[in-house]
Every structure is written in structure tokens, then in C-alpha cells.
Amino acid sequence: MKSEIIIFYDGICILCSNAINFVQKNDQKNLFFFSPLQSNYAKKTIDKKFIRELNTVVVMKDGNLFTNSKAAFIVLDALNHPIRYFKFIVPTFIADIVYKFVAGRRYSWFGKKEECIFPVGNSKFLID
């Protein structure tokens, strides 16, 4: 039985949006759903601190929430991506340091959109 995974992401972050596009293109098992942190669905589903802070992707799998590098590795595992093996090499606390370093600079390095644009009519995106 396959387990659905919801990725809550910063909808104005260009790096985050590109990561979501990557997941969509590589989701061969059709496991993933997506919800911008700015959406009503996210506001109803996850802790408000993630929405206020916008400093991490949040992944929900089997009713459990994961953040930072753990969330990224959940996604990479489900995609069967070779980078997933880094979790066996790099300790979580170091992976989290790198994750937070990039997350803190993502707008200046990659830019951001003026507003979060929700995809309309795509059932993979949970908006309301």
C-alpha cells in the first residue's frame, strides 16, 4: 500500500517552487501532493509556526510532520533519488546546518515571487 506524502512549501520562493517542479516530474509512483504554506489548506492542517516563520519545508507522511533535512530525505527516499544516501553519510545535525544555511539565503540567492500563485485545477495541489 502506498503512502501519500504532502509537501508544504514556501509558495513565493523560487528555489522551493523549482524543487516542487522537480518532485512533480520525478514522482513515478504518484505519491506526492503539494500545498503552499500560504494556502488555506496549510493554515488548517499544520502548526501556525511553520506558516509564520516560512523557514523550512514541511513534509507530512503517515500523519507525521518532518522538517529541515529530514523532510528533504523523506522526499528523496520516496523518489528513490541517489542523493538520499547522504543521510547515511552526513549526520542529521550537519545536514540541518547546511539546510538552514541555504534556507536563510534562498531569497537573496534565487529570488522570490511578488505573490504566491496557486495552481488552479491541479488535483495534486491542496489549496483550500
C-alpha positions in Angstrom: 0.0 0.0 0.0 1.4 3.4 -1.0 1.6 6.2 1.5 0.7 9.7 0.2 3.1 12.5 1.1 2.2 16.1 1.3 4.9 18.7 0.8 4.1 22.1 2.4 6.4 24.7 0.8 7.0 28.4 0.6 5.0 29.4 -2.4 6.9 32.7 -3.1 10.3 31.1 -3.0 11.7 30.4 -6.5 14.1 27.7 -5.1 11.2 26.0 -3.4 9.0 26.2 -6.5 11.7 24.7 -8.6 12.1 21.9 -6.1 8.4 21.2 -6.3 8.6 21.1 -10.1 11.5 18.6 -9.8 9.4 16.4 -7.5 6.4 16.5 -9.8 8.5 15.4 -12.8 10.1 12.6 -10.9 7.0 11.3 -9.0 6.7 8.0 -10.8 4.7 6.4 -8.0 2.2 9.3 -7.9 2.8 9.7 -4.1 3.0 13.4 -3.7 0.6 16.2 -3.0 1.7 19.9 -2.6 0.4 22.8 -0.6 2.0 26.2 -0.4 2.4 27.3 3.2 0.4 30.4 2.2 -2.7 28.3 1.3 -5.8 27.9 3.4 -5.2 24.1 3.4 -1.8 24.6 5.1 -3.3 27.0 7.6 -5.9 24.4 8.5 -3.6 21.4 8.5 -0.2 22.3 10.1 1.1 24.3 13.1 0.9 28.0 12.5 4.6 28.5 13.5 5.6 27.0 10.1 3.5 29.5 8.3 4.7 32.4 10.4 8.4 31.6 10.1 8.5 30.2 6.5 11.9 28.8 7.2 11.5 25.1 6.3 9.7 22.8 4.0 7.2 20.7 6.0 6.5 17.1 4.8 3.5 15.1 6.1 3.8 11.3 5.8 1.5 8.9 7.6 0.2 11.8 9.8 3.7 12.7 11.0 5.4 16.1 10.2 9.0 16.4 9.2 11.1 19.5 8.7 14.6 20.6 7.6 16.9 17.9 6.2 14.7 15.1 7.5 11.8 16.4 5.3 14.2 16.5 2.3 15.3 13.0 2.8 11.7 11.7 3.1 11.1 13.2 -0.3 14.3 11.9 -1.8 13.6 8.4 -0.4 10.2 8.3 -1.9 11.6 9.4 -5.3 14.3 6.8 -5.0 16.9 9.5 -5.8 20.6 8.7 -5.3 21.2 11.8 -3.1 19.1 10.0 -0.5 22.1 8.0 0.6 23.7 11.1 2.0 21.5 10.5 5.1 23.8 7.6 5.9 27.0 9.6 5.5 26.1 13.0 6.8 24.9 13.3 10.4 21.4 14.9 10.8 22.7 17.9 12.8 25.2 18.7 10.0 22.6 18.2 7.2 20.3 20.6 9.2 23.1 23.2 9.4 23.5 23.1 5.7 19.7 23.1 5.1 19.2 26.1 7.4 22.2 27.9 5.8 20.7 27.6 2.3 17.1 28.3 3.6 18.2 31.5 5.2 19.7 32.8 2.0 17.3 31.3 -0.6 15.6 34.7 -1.4 18.9 36.5 -2.0 20.4 33.7 -4.0 17.4 32.5 -6.0 14.9 35.3 -5.7 11.2 35.3 -4.8 7.9 35.9 -6.5 5.8 39.0 -5.7 3.0 36.8 -4.6 2.1 33.2 -4.2 0.3 31.9 -7.2 -1.8 28.8 -6.5 -2.1 26.3 -9.4 -5.7 26.1 -10.4 -7.3 22.8 -11.5 -4.4 20.6 -10.5 -5.7 18.0 -8.0 -2.1 17.4 -6.8 -2.1 20.9 -5.2 -4.1 21.2 -1.9 -5.2 24.8 -1.7 -8.5 25.1 0.3 
